[in-house]
Amino acid sequence: MPAGRVTVLTAYTEDYPPGALCAAVNRAYCERHGYGFVERVLPPSRSPSASPNPSPRPRPNPNPDPEPDPAAAAPGPAAREPQWHKVALLLELLDAAAADA
């Protein structure tokens, strides 16, 4: 994690056209004010909401197992909506800062 008290982070997918422009503006702002800056560019989004014509989301199974495995229900990084990657990035940076302390 960059040194300093304030770090700005941004994450966007390769297929988000304004992503690089926004990152450049944020990076310049951080440099001007002495803030840290972290940028993460993710692979193109494959989430249903990113599609120009999203298909309906699947309905939950009306007869789920009585004791489902919670680990099996947790979506992996590829299954998440793109905006949730920022939360994972923030947790990653906080873990790194705690390890450095």
Distance bins in CASP14 RR format, pairs under 12 A and 6 or more apart:
PFRMAT RR
TARGET T0000
AUTHOR 0000-0000-0000
RMODE 2
METHOD distances of the structure
MODEL  1
1 7 1 0 0 1 0 0 0 0 0 0 0
1 8 0 0 0 0 0 1 0 0 0 0 0
1 9 0 0 0 0 1 0 0 0 0 0 0
1 35 0 0 0 0 0 1 0 0 0 0 0
1 36 0 0 0 0 1 0 0 0 0 0 0
1 37 0 0 0 0 0 1 0 0 0 0 0
1 38 1 0 0 1 0 0 0 0 0 0 0
1 89 0 0 0 0 0 1 0 0 0 0 0
1 90 0 0 0 0 0 1 0 0 0 0 0
1 91 0 0 0 0 0 1 0 0 0 0 0
1 92 0 0 0 0 1 0 0 0 0 0 0
1 93 1 0 1 0 0 0 0 0 0 0 0
1 94 1 0 0 1 0 0 0 0 0 0 0
1 95 0 0 0 0 1 0 0 0 0 0 0
1 96 1 0 1 0 0 0 0 0 0 0 0
1 97 1 0 1 0 0 0 0 0 0 0 0
1 98 0 0 0 0 1 0 0 0 0 0 0
1 99 0 0 0 0 1 0 0 0 0 0 0
1 100 1 0 0 1 0 0 0 0 0 0 0
1 101 0 0 0 0 0 1 0 0 0 0 0
2 8 0 0 0 0 1 0 0 0 0 0 0
2 9 0 0 0 0 1 0 0 0 0 0 0
2 27 0 0 0 0 0 1 0 0 0 0 0
2 30 0 0 0 0 1 0 0 0 0 0 0
2 31 0 0 0 0 0 1 0 0 0 0 0
2 34 0 0 0 0 1 0 0 0 0 0 0
2 35 1 0 0 1 0 0 0 0 0 0 0
2 36 1 1 0 0 0 0 0 0 0 0 0
2 37 1 0 0 1 0 0 0 0 0 0 0
2 38 1 0 0 1 0 0 0 0 0 0 0
2 39 0 0 0 0 0 1 0 0 0 0 0
2 93 0 0 0 0 1 0 0 0 0 0 0
2 96 0 0 0 0 0 1 0 0 0 0 0
2 97 0 0 0 0 1 0 0 0 0 0 0
2 100 0 0 0 0 0 1 0 0 0 0 0
3 34 0 0 0 0 1 0 0 0 0 0 0
3 35 0 0 0 0 0 1 0 0 0 0 0
3 36 1 0 0 1 0 0 0 0 0 0 0
3 37 0 0 0 0 0 1 0 0 0 0 0
3 97 0 0 0 0 0 1 0 0 0 0 0
3 100 0 0 0 0 1 0 0 0 0 0 0
4 30 0 0 0 0 0 1 0 0 0 0 0
4 33 0 0 0 0 0 1 0 0 0 0 0
4 34 1 0 0 1 0 0 0 0 0 0 0
4 35 1 0 0 1 0 0 0 0 0 0 0
4 36 1 0 0 1 0 0 0 0 0 0 0
4 37 0 0 0 0 0 1 0 0 0 0 0
4 97 0 0 0 0 0 1 0 0 0 0 0
4 100 0 0 0 0 0 1 0 0 0 0 0
5 33 0 0 0 0 0 1 0 0 0 0 0
5 34 0 0 0 0 1 0 0 0 0 0 0
5 35 0 0 0 0 1 0 0 0 0 0 0
5 36 0 0 0 0 1 0 0 0 0 0 0
5 97 0 0 0 0 0 1 0 0 0 0 0
6 29 0 0 0 0 0 1 0 0 0 0 0
6 30 0 0 0 0 1 0 0 0 0 0 0
6 33 0 0 0 0 1 0 0 0 0 0 0
6 34 1 0 0 1 0 0 0 0 0 0 0
6 35 1 0 1 0 0 0 0 0 0 0 0
6 36 1 0 0 1 0 0 0 0 0 0 0
6 37 0 0 0 0 1 0 0 0 0 0 0
6 38 0 0 0 0 0 1 0 0 0 0 0
7 26 0 0 0 0 0 1 0 0 0 0 0
7 27 0 0 0 0 0 1 0 0 0 0 0
7 30 0 0 0 0 1 0 0 0 0 0 0
7 33 0 0 0 0 0 1 0 0 0 0 0
7 34 0 0 0 0 0 1 0 0 0 0 0
7 35 1 0 0 1 0 0 0 0 0 0 0
7 36 1 0 1 0 0 0 0 0 0 0 0
7 37 1 0 0 1 0 0 0 0 0 0 0
7 38 1 0 0 1 0 0 0 0 0 0 0
7 39 0 0 0 0 0 1 0 0 0 0 0
7 89 0 0 0 0 0 1 0 0 0 0 0
7 90 0 0 0 0 1 0 0 0 0 0 0
7 93 1 0 0 1 0 0 0 0 0 0 0
7 94 0 0 0 0 0 1 0 0 0 0 0
7 96 0 0 0 0 0 1 0 0 0 0 0
7 97 0 0 0 0 1 0 0 0 0 0 0
8 22 0 0 0 0 0 1 0 0 0 0 0
8 23 0 0 0 0 1 0 0 0 0 0 0
8 25 0 0 0 0 0 1 0 0 0 0 0
8 26 1 0 1 0 0 0 0 0 0 0 0
8 27 0 0 0 0 1 0 0 0 0 0 0
8 28 0 0 0 0 0 1 0 0 0 0 0
8 29 1 0 0 1 0 0 0 0 0 0 0
8 30 1 0 1 0 0 0 0 0 0 0 0
8 31 0 0 0 0 0 1 0 0 0 0 0
8 32 0 0 0 0 0 1 0 0 0 0 0
8 33 0 0 0 0 1 0 0 0 0 0 0
8 34 0 0 0 0 0 1 0 0 0 0 0
8 35 1 0 1 0 0 0 0 0 0 0 0
8 36 1 0 0 1 0 0 0 0 0 0 0
8 37 1 0 1 0 0 0 0 0 0 0 0
8 38 1 0 0 1 0 0 0 0 0 0 0
8 39 0 0 0 0 1 0 0 0 0 0 0
8 86 0 0 0 0 0 1 0 0 0 0 0
8 89 0 0 0 0 0 1 0 0 0 0 0
8 90 0 0 0 0 0 1 0 0 0 0 0
8 93 0 0 0 0 0 1 0 0 0 0 0
9 23 0 0 0 0 0 1 0 0 0 0 0
9 26 0 0 0 0 1 0 0 0 0 0 0
9 27 0 0 0 0 0 1 0 0 0 0 0
9 30 0 0 0 0 0 1 0 0 0 0 0
9 35 0 0 0 0 0 1 0 0 0 0 0
9 36 0 0 0 0 1 0 0 0 0 0 0
9 37 1 0 0 1 0 0 0 0 0 0 0
9 38 1 0 1 0 0 0 0 0 0 0 0
9 39 1 0 0 1 0 0 0 0 0 0 0
9 40 1 0 0 1 0 0 0 0 0 0 0
9 85 0 0 0 0 0 1 0 0 0 0 0
9 86 1 0 0 1 0 0 0 0 0 0 0
9 87 0 0 0 0 0 1 0 0 0 0 0
9 88 0 0 0 0 0 1 0 0 0 0 0
9 89 1 0 1 0 0 0 0 0 0 0 0
9 90 1 0 0 1 0 0 0 0 0 0 0
9 91 0 0 0 0 0 1 0 0 0 0 0
9 92 0 0 0 0 1 0 0 0 0 0 0
9 93 1 0 0 1 0 0 0 0 0 0 0
9 94 0 0 0 0 0 1 0 0 0 0 0
9 96 0 0 0 0 0 1 0 0 0 0 0
10 16 0 0 0 0 0 1 0 0 0 0 0
10 18 0 0 0 0 0 1 0 0 0 0 0
10 19 1 0 0 1 0 0 0 0 0 0 0
10 20 0 0 0 0 0 1 0 0 0 0 0
10 21 0 0 0 0 0 1 0 0 0 0 0
10 22 1 0 0 1 0 0 0 0 0 0 0
10 23 1 0 1 0 0 0 0 0 0 0 0
10 24 0 0 0 0 0 1 0 0 0 0 0
10 25 0 0 0 0 1 0 0 0 0 0 0
10 26 1 0 1 0 0 0 0 0 0 0 0
10 27 0 0 0 0 1 0 0 0 0 0 0
10 29 0 0 0 0 0 1 0 0 0 0 0
10 30 0 0 0 0 0 1 0 0 0 0 0
10 36 0 0 0 0 0 1 0 0 0 0 0
10 37 1 0 0 1 0 0 0 0 0 0 0
10 38 1 0 0 1 0 0 0 0 0 0 0
10 39 1 0 1 0 0 0 0 0 0 0 0
10 40 1 0 0 1 0 0 0 0 0 0 0
10 41 0 0 0 0 1 0 0 0 0 0 0
10 42 0 0 0 0 0 1 0 0 0 0 0
10 83 0 0 0 0 0 1 0 0 0 0 0
10 85 0 0 0 0 0 1 0 0 0 0 0
10 86 1 0 0 1 0 0 0 0 0 0 0
10 89 0 0 0 0 1 0 0 0 0 0 0
10 90 0 0 0 0 0 1 0 0 0 0 0
10 93 0 0 0 0 0 1 0 0 0 0 0
11 19 0 0 0 0 1 0 0 0 0 0 0
11 22 0 0 0 0 0 1 0 0 0 0 0
11 23 0 0 0 0 1 0 0 0 0 0 0
11 26 0 0 0 0 0 1 0 0 0 0 0
11 38 0 0 0 0 1 0 0 0 0 0 0
11 39 1 0 0 1 0 0 0 0 0 0 0
11 40 1 0 1 0 0 0 0 0 0 0 0
11 41 1 0 0 1 0 0 0 0 0 0 0
11 42 1 0 0 1 0 0 0 0 0 0 0
11 43 0 0 0 0 0 1 0 0 0 0 0
11 45 0 0 0 0 0 1 0 0 0 0 0
11 77 0 0 0 0 0 1 0 0 0 0 0
11 80 0 0 0 0 0 1 0 0 0 0 0
11 82 1 0 0 1 0 0 0 0 0 0 0
11 83 0 0 0 0 1 0 0 0 0 0 0
11 84 0 0 0 0 1 0 0 0 0 0 0
11 85 1 0 1 0 0 0 0 0 0 0 0
11 86 1 0 1 0 0 0 0 0 0 0 0
11 87 0 0 0 0 1 0 0 0 0 0 0
11 88 0 0 0 0 1 0 0 0 0 0 0
11 89 1 0 1 0 0 0 0 0 0 0 0
11 90 0 0 0 0 1 0 0 0 0 0 0
11 92 0 0 0 0 0 1 0 0 0 0 0
11 93 0 0 0 0 0 1 0 0 0 0 0
12 18 0 0 0 0 1 0 0 0 0 0 0
12 19 1 0 1 0 0 0 0 0 0 0 0
12 20 1 0 0 1 0 0 0 0 0 0 0
12 21 0 0 0 0 0 1 0 0 0 0 0
12 22 1 0 0 1 0 0 0 0 0 0 0
12 23 1 0 0 1 0 0 0 0 0 0 0
12 24 0 0 0 0 0 1 0 0 0 0 0
12 26 0 0 0 0 0 1 0 0 0 0 0
12 39 0 0 0 0 1 0 0 0 0 0 0
12 40 1 0 0 1 0 0 0 0 0 0 0
12 41 1 0 0 1 0 0 0 0 0 0 0
12 42 1 0 0 1 0 0 0 0 0 0 0
12 43 0 0 0 0 0 1 0 0 0 0 0
12 44 0 0 0 0 0 1 0 0 0 0 0
12 45 0 0 0 0 1 0 0 0 0 0 0
12 50 0 0 0 0 0 1 0 0 0 0 0
12 82 1 0 0 1 0 0 0 0 0 0 0
12 83 0 0 0 0 1 0 0 0 0 0 0
12 85 0 0 0 0 1 0 0 0 0 0 0
12 86 0 0 0 0 1 0 0 0 0 0 0
12 89 0 0 0 0 0 1 0 0 0 0 0
13 19 0 0 0 0 1 0 0 0 0 0 0
13 20 0 0 0 0 0 1 0 0 0 0 0
13 40 0 0 0 0 1 0 0 0 0 0 0
13 41 1 0 0 1 0 0 0 0 0 0 0
13 42 1 0 1 0 0 0 0 0 0 0 0
13 43 1 0 0 1 0 0 0 0 0 0 0
13 44 1 0 1 0 0 0 0 0 0 0 0
13 45 1 0 1 0 0 0 0 0 0 0 0
13 46 0 0 0 0 1 0 0 0 0 0 0
13 47 0 0 0 0 1 0 0 0 0 0 0
13 49 0 0 0 0 0 1 0 0 0 0 0
13 50 1 0 0 1 0 0 0 0 0 0 0
13 78 0 0 0 0 0 1 0 0 0 0 0
13 80 0 0 0 0 0 1 0 0 0 0 0
13 81 0 0 0 0 0 1 0 0 0 0 0
13 82 1 0 1 0 0 0 0 0 0 0 0
13 83 0 0 0 0 1 0 0 0 0 0 0
13 84 0 0 0 0 0 1 0 0 0 0 0
13 85 0 0 0 0 1 0 0 0 0 0 0
13 86 0 0 0 0 0 1 0 0 0 0 0
14 20 0 0 0 0 1 0 0 0 0 0 0
14 40 0 0 0 0 0 1 0 0 0 0 0
14 41 1 0 0 1 0 0 0 0 0 0 0
14 42 1 0 0 1 0 0 0 0 0 0 0
14 43 1 0 0 1 0 0 0 0 0 0 0
14 44 1 0 1 0 0 0 0 0 0 0 0
14 45 0 0 0 0 1 0 0 0 0 0 0
14 46 0 0 0 0 0 1 0 0 0 0 0
14 50 0 0 0 0 0 1 0 0 0 0 0
14 82 0 0 0 0 0 1 0 0 0 0 0
15 41 0 0 0 0 0 1 0 0 0 0 0
15 42 0 0 0 0 1 0 0 0 0 0 0
15 43 0 0 0 0 1 0 0 0 0 0 0
15 44 1 0 1 0 0 0 0 0 0 0 0
15 45 1 0 1 0 0 0 0 0 0 0 0
15 46 0 0 0 0 1 0 0 0 0 0 0
15 47 0 0 0 0 0 1 0 0 0 0 0
15 50 1 0 0 1 0 0 0 0 0 0 0
15 51 0 0 0 0 0 1 0 0 0 0 0
15 52 0 0 0 0 0 1 0 0 0 0 0
15 82 0 0 0 0 1 0 0 0 0 0 0
16 22 0 0 0 0 1 0 0 0 0 0 0
16 23 0 0 0 0 0 1 0 0 0 0 0
16 41 0 0 0 0 1 0 0 0 0 0 0
16 42 0 0 0 0 1 0 0 0 0 0 0
16 43 0 0 0 0 0 1 0 0 0 0 0
16 44 0 0 0 0 1 0 0 0 0 0 0
16 45 1 0 0 1 0 0 0 0 0 0 0
16 47 0 0 0 0 0 1 0 0 0 0 0
16 50 0 0 0 0 1 0 0 0 0 0 0
16 82 1 0 0 1 0 0 0 0 0 0 0
16 83 0 0 0 0 0 1 0 0 0 0 0
16 85 0 0 0 0 0 1 0 0 0 0 0
17 44 0 0 0 0 0 1 0 0 0 0 0
18 24 0 0 0 0 0 1 0 0 0 0 0
18 25 0 0 0 0 1 0 0 0 0 0 0
18 26 0 0 0 0 0 1 0 0 0 0 0
19 25 0 0 0 0 1 0 0 0 0 0 0
19 26 0 0 0 0 1 0 0 0 0 0 0
19 27 0 0 0 0 0 1 0 0 0 0 0
19 39 0 0 0 0 1 0 0 0 0 0 0
19 40 0 0 0 0 0 1 0 0 0 0 0
19 41 0 0 0 0 1 0 0 0 0 0 0
19 42 0 0 0 0 0 1 0 0 0 0 0
19 82 0 0 0 0 0 1 0 0 0 0 0
20 26 0 0 0 0 0 1 0 0 0 0 0
20 27 0 0 0 0 0 1 0 0 0 0 0
20 39 0 0 0 0 1 0 0 0 0 0 0
20 41 1 0 0 1 0 0 0 0 0 0 0
21 27 0 0 0 0 0 1 0 0 0 0 0
21 28 0 0 0 0 0 1 0 0 0 0 0
22 28 0 0 0 0 0 1 0 0 0 0 0
22 29 0 0 0 0 0 1 0 0 0 0 0
22 37 0 0 0 0 0 1 0 0 0 0 0
22 39 0 0 0 0 1 0 0 0 0 0 0
22 41 0 0 0 0 0 1 0 0 0 0 0
23 29 0 0 0 0 0 1 0 0 0 0 0
23 30 0 0 0 0 0 1 0 0 0 0 0
23 37 0 0 0 0 1 0 0 0 0 0 0
23 38 0 0 0 0 1 0 0 0 0 0 0
23 39 1 0 1 0 0 0 0 0 0 0 0
23 40 0 0 0 0 1 0 0 0 0 0 0
23 41 0 0 0 0 1 0 0 0 0 0 0
24 30 0 0 0 0 0 1 0 0 0 0 0
24 31 0 0 0 0 0 1 0 0 0 0 0
24 37 0 0 0 0 0 1 0 0 0 0 0
24 39 0 0 0 0 1 0 0 0 0 0 0
25 31 0 0 0 0 0 1 0 0 0 0 0
25 32 0 0 0 0 0 1 0 0 0 0 0
25 37 0 0 0 0 0 1 0 0 0 0 0
25 39 0 0 0 0 0 1 0 0 0 0 0
26 32 0 0 0 0 0 1 0 0 0 0 0
26 33 0 0 0 0 0 1 0 0 0 0 0
26 35 0 0 0 0 1 0 0 0 0 0 0
26 36 0 0 0 0 0 1 0 0 0 0 0
26 37 1 0 0 1 0 0 0 0 0 0 0
26 38 0 0 0 0 1 0 0 0 0 0 0
26 39 1 0 0 1 0 0 0 0 0 0 0
27 33 0 0 0 0 0 1 0 0 0 0 0
27 34 0 0 0 0 0 1 0 0 0 0 0
27 35 0 0 0 0 1 0 0 0 0 0 0
27 36 0 0 0 0 1 0 0 0 0 0 0
27 37 1 0 1 0 0 0 0 0 0 0 0
27 38 0 0 0 0 1 0 0 0 0 0 0
27 39 1 0 0 1 0 0 0 0 0 0 0
28 34 0 0 0 0 0 1 0 0 0 0 0
28 35 0 0 0 0 0 1 0 0 0 0 0
28 37 0 0 0 0 1 0 0 0 0 0 0
29 35 1 0 0 1 0 0 0 0 0 0 0
29 36 0 0 0 0 0 1 0 0 0 0 0
29 37 0 0 0 0 1 0 0 0 0 0 0
30 36 1 0 1 0 0 0 0 0 0 0 0
30 37 1 1 0 0 0 0 0 0 0 0 0
30 38 0 0 0 0 1 0 0 0 0 0 0
30 39 0 0 0 0 0 1 0 0 0 0 0
31 37 1 0 0 1 0 0 0 0 0 0 0
36 93 0 0 0 0 0 1 0 0 0 0 0
36 97 0 0 0 0 0 1 0 0 0 0 0
37 93 0 0 0 0 0 1 0 0 0 0 0
38 86 0 0 0 0 0 1 0 0 0 0 0
38 89 1 0 0 1 0 0 0 0 0 0 0
38 90 0 0 0 0 1 0 0 0 0 0 0
38 92 0 0 0 0 1 0 0 0 0 0 0
38 93 1 0 0 1 0 0 0 0 0 0 0
38 94 0 0 0 0 0 1 0 0 0 0 0
38 96 0 0 0 0 0 1 0 0 0 0 0
38 97 0 0 0 0 0 1 0 0 0 0 0
39 86 0 0 0 0 0 1 0 0 0 0 0
39 89 0 0 0 0 1 0 0 0 0 0 0
39 93 0 0 0 0 0 1 0 0 0 0 0
40 77 0 0 0 0 0 1 0 0 0 0 0
40 82 0 0 0 0 0 1 0 0 0 0 0
40 85 1 0 0 1 0 0 0 0 0 0 0
40 86 0 0 0 0 1 0 0 0 0 0 0
40 87 0 0 0 0 0 1 0 0 0 0 0
40 88 0 0 0 0 1 0 0 0 0 0 0
40 89 1 0 1 0 0 0 0 0 0 0 0
40 90 0 0 0 0 0 1 0 0 0 0 0
40 92 0 0 0 0 1 0 0 0 0 0 0
40 93 0 0 0 0 1 0 0 0 0 0 0
41 82 0 0 0 0 0 1 0 0 0 0 0
41 85 0 0 0 0 0 1 0 0 0 0 0
41 89 0 0 0 0 0 1 0 0 0 0 0
42 50 0 0 0 0 0 1 0 0 0 0 0
42 77 0 0 0 0 1 0 0 0 0 0 0
42 78 0 0 0 0 1 0 0 0 0 0 0
42 80 0 0 0 0 1 0 0 0 0 0 0
42 81 0 0 0 0 0 1 0 0 0 0 0
42 82 1 0 0 1 0 0 0 0 0 0 0
42 83 0 0 0 0 0 1 0 0 0 0 0
42 84 0 0 0 0 0 1 0 0 0 0 0
42 85 1 0 1 0 0 0 0 0 0 0 0
42 86 0 0 0 0 1 0 0 0 0 0 0
42 88 0 0 0 0 0 1 0 0 0 0 0
42 89 0 0 0 0 1 0 0 0 0 0 0
43 50 0 0 0 0 0 1 0 0 0 0 0
43 77 0 0 0 0 1 0 0 0 0 0 0
43 78 0 0 0 0 1 0 0 0 0 0 0
43 82 0 0 0 0 1 0 0 0 0 0 0
43 85 0 0 0 0 0 1 0 0 0 0 0
44 50 0 0 0 0 1 0 0 0 0 0 0
44 51 0 0 0 0 0 1 0 0 0 0 0
44 78 0 0 0 0 0 1 0 0 0 0 0
44 82 0 0 0 0 1 0 0 0 0 0 0
45 51 0 0 0 0 1 0 0 0 0 0 0
45 52 0 0 0 0 0 1 0 0 0 0 0
45 54 0 0 0 0 0 1 0 0 0 0 0
45 78 0 0 0 0 0 1 0 0 0 0 0
45 79 0 0 0 0 0 1 0 0 0 0 0
45 80 0 0 0 0 1 0 0 0 0 0 0
45 81 0 0 0 0 1 0 0 0 0 0 0
45 82 1 0 1 0 0 0 0 0 0 0 0
45 83 0 0 0 0 1 0 0 0 0 0 0
45 84 0 0 0 0 0 1 0 0 0 0 0
45 85 0 0 0 0 1 0 0 0 0 0 0
46 54 0 0 0 0 0 1 0 0 0 0 0
46 77 0 0 0 0 0 1 0 0 0 0 0
46 78 1 0 0 1 0 0 0 0 0 0 0
46 79 0 0 0 0 1 0 0 0 0 0 0
46 80 0 0 0 0 0 1 0 0 0 0 0
46 81 0 0 0 0 0 1 0 0 0 0 0
46 82 0 0 0 0 1 0 0 0 0 0 0
47 54 0 0 0 0 1 0 0 0 0 0 0
47 55 0 0 0 0 0 1 0 0 0 0 0
47 57 0 0 0 0 0 1 0 0 0 0 0
47 75 0 0 0 0 0 1 0 0 0 0 0
47 76 0 0 0 0 0 1 0 0 0 0 0
47 77 0 0 0 0 0 1 0 0 0 0 0
47 78 0 0 0 0 1 0 0 0 0 0 0
47 79 0 0 0 0 1 0 0 0 0 0 0
47 80 1 0 0 1 0 0 0 0 0 0 0
47 81 1 0 1 0 0 0 0 0 0 0 0
47 82 1 0 0 1 0 0 0 0 0 0 0
47 83 0 0 0 0 1 0 0 0 0 0 0
47 84 0 0 0 0 1 0 0 0 0 0 0
47 85 0 0 0 0 0 1 0 0 0 0 0
48 54 1 0 1 0 0 0 0 0 0 0 0
48 55 1 0 0 1 0 0 0 0 0 0 0
48 56 0 0 0 0 1 0 0 0 0 0 0
48 57 1 0 0 1 0 0 0 0 0 0 0
48 58 0 0 0 0 1 0 0 0 0 0 0
48 79 0 0 0 0 0 1 0 0 0 0 0
48 80 0 0 0 0 0 1 0 0 0 0 0
48 81 0 0 0 0 1 0 0 0 0 0 0
48 82 0 0 0 0 0 1 0 0 0 0 0
49 55 0 0 0 0 0 1 0 0 0 0 0
49 56 0 0 0 0 0 1 0 0 0 0 0
49 57 0 0 0 0 1 0 0 0 0 0 0
49 80 0 0 0 0 0 1 0 0 0 0 0
49 81 1 0 0 1 0 0 0 0 0 0 0
49 82 0 0 0 0 1 0 0 0 0 0 0
49 83 0 0 0 0 1 0 0 0 0 0 0
49 84 0 0 0 0 0 1 0 0 0 0 0
50 80 0 0 0 0 0 1 0 0 0 0 0
50 81 0 0 0 0 1 0 0 0 0 0 0
50 82 1 0 0 1 0 0 0 0 0 0 0
50 83 0 0 0 0 0 1 0 0 0 0 0
51 57 0 0 0 0 0 1 0 0 0 0 0
51 81 0 0 0 0 0 1 0 0 0 0 0
54 81 0 0 0 0 0 1 0 0 0 0 0
57 81 0 0 0 0 0 1 0 0 0 0 0
60 68 0 0 0 0 0 1 0 0 0 0 0
60 73 0 0 0 0 0 1 0 0 0 0 0
61 68 0 0 0 0 1 0 0 0 0 0 0
61 73 0 0 0 0 0 1 0 0 0 0 0
64 72 0 0 0 0 0 1 0 0 0 0 0
64 73 0 0 0 0 1 0 0 0 0 0 0
65 72 0 0 0 0 1 0 0 0 0 0 0
65 73 0 0 0 0 0 1 0 0 0 0 0
67 73 0 0 0 0 0 1 0 0 0 0 0
68 74 0 0 0 0 0 1 0 0 0 0 0
73 79 0 0 0 0 0 1 0 0 0 0 0
74 80 0 0 0 0 0 1 0 0 0 0 0
74 84 0 0 0 0 0 1 0 0 0 0 0
75 81 0 0 0 0 1 0 0 0 0 0 0
75 84 0 0 0 0 1 0 0 0 0 0 0
75 85 0 0 0 0 0 1 0 0 0 0 0
75 88 0 0 0 0 0 1 0 0 0 0 0
76 84 0 0 0 0 0 1 0 0 0 0 0
76 85 0 0 0 0 0 1 0 0 0 0 0
76 88 0 0 0 0 1 0 0 0 0 0 0
77 84 0 0 0 0 1 0 0 0 0 0 0
77 85 1 0 0 1 0 0 0 0 0 0 0
77 87 0 0 0 0 0 1 0 0 0 0 0
77 88 1 0 0 1 0 0 0 0 0 0 0
77 89 0 0 0 0 0 1 0 0 0 0 0
77 92 0 0 0 0 0 1 0 0 0 0 0
78 84 0 0 0 0 0 1 0 0 0 0 0
78 85 0 0 0 0 0 1 0 0 0 0 0
78 88 0 0 0 0 0 1 0 0 0 0 0
79 85 0 0 0 0 0 1 0 0 0 0 0
80 86 0 0 0 0 0 1 0 0 0 0 0
80 87 0 0 0 0 1 0 0 0 0 0 0
80 88 1 0 0 1 0 0 0 0 0 0 0
80 89 0 0 0 0 0 1 0 0 0 0 0
81 87 0 0 0 0 0 1 0 0 0 0 0
81 88 0 0 0 0 0 1 0 0 0 0 0
82 88 0 0 0 0 0 1 0 0 0 0 0
82 89 0 0 0 0 0 1 0 0 0 0 0
83 89 0 0 0 0 0 1 0 0 0 0 0
83 90 0 0 0 0 0 1 0 0 0 0 0
84 90 0 0 0 0 0 1 0 0 0 0 0
84 91 0 0 0 0 0 1 0 0 0 0 0
85 91 0 0 0 0 0 1 0 0 0 0 0
85 92 0 0 0 0 0 1 0 0 0 0 0
86 92 0 0 0 0 0 1 0 0 0 0 0
86 93 0 0 0 0 0 1 0 0 0 0 0
87 93 0 0 0 0 0 1 0 0 0 0 0
87 94 0 0 0 0 0 1 0 0 0 0 0
88 94 0 0 0 0 0 1 0 0 0 0 0
88 95 0 0 0 0 0 1 0 0 0 0 0
89 95 0 0 0 0 0 1 0 0 0 0 0
89 96 0 0 0 0 0 1 0 0 0 0 0
90 96 0 0 0 0 0 1 0 0 0 0 0
90 97 0 0 0 0 0 1 0 0 0 0 0
91 97 0 0 0 0 0 1 0 0 0 0 0
91 98 0 0 0 0 0 1 0 0 0 0 0
92 98 0 0 0 0 0 1 0 0 0 0 0
92 99 0 0 0 0 0 1 0 0 0 0 0
93 99 0 0 0 0 0 1 0 0 0 0 0
93 100 0 0 0 0 0 1 0 0 0 0 0
94 100 0 0 0 0 0 1 0 0 0 0 0
94 101 0 0 0 0 0 1 0 0 0 0 0
95 101 0 0 0 0 0 1 0 0 0 0 0
END
